[in-house]
Amino acid sequence: MPVSELEQQLEDRDYRVQRLRIETLRRVGYGVRTAILLAAHGDLDFALAEKLRTLGCPEETALRILL
């Protein structure tokens, strides 16, 4: 497989992973900008992110806790 094909496959995979992370965060109540910002952090605790929003934690406070 040519290197360019492999690179494209990796980029496509990374894009899909990021999109899934953003969609997951949006589903639990984060706004678009916050979801994008949080999704960029590979070590994000998604369970905590969801729990914070479920318990009614304001988005700005959740962002400070998670980052």
N, C-alpha and C positions, 0 to 999 in steps of 0.2 A: 504494500500500500504506500503510495507516495506521501511524503511528509505533509504536503499541503492538504491532502484529504484527511489525514489524521488530525491535523490542527483544526480543520473545519469541524470535524466530529466532536472534538473536545470543546470548541467554542459553542457549538449547538447544545451540548450537554450542560455546560456551565450556564448558558442562557435559560434553559429549561429549569434547572435547579433554582436559579434566582427568581424566576417567574413563580415557581411553586411556593417558594418561601414568602414572597410578597403576597400572593393570593391567600396563603394560610394566615398571615398577619392581618390582612384586610378582613377576612372572615370573622376573626375574633374581635374586631372593632377598631383597629388602628386606621388612621387616615393614610392616604396615598404616600405623602412625603415621609411620614414616620415609618411606614411599612418598608419603603425603599431604603431608608437609612438603617433600620434594624436588620433588614435582610442582608445588607452588605457585610455584617459582622458574622463571620463563620462560626464563632463560638457562642452564638446567641442561645440562651436557654428558652426554647420555645414553650416548654411547659410553664415556666414562670411568666413568660410574656402573656400567655393565655390566661393564667390564673389572675394576674394583676387586673386585666380588663374585665374578667368575669366578676371579680369582687368590686368592680366599680372604680378602680384606681384611675384618676385622670391621666390622659395620654401623656402629658408633659412630665408628670411625676414618674410614670412607668418608664418613660424614655430615660430619665436620669438614673433610675434604679438599674435598668438593664445595660446601660452603657457605662 
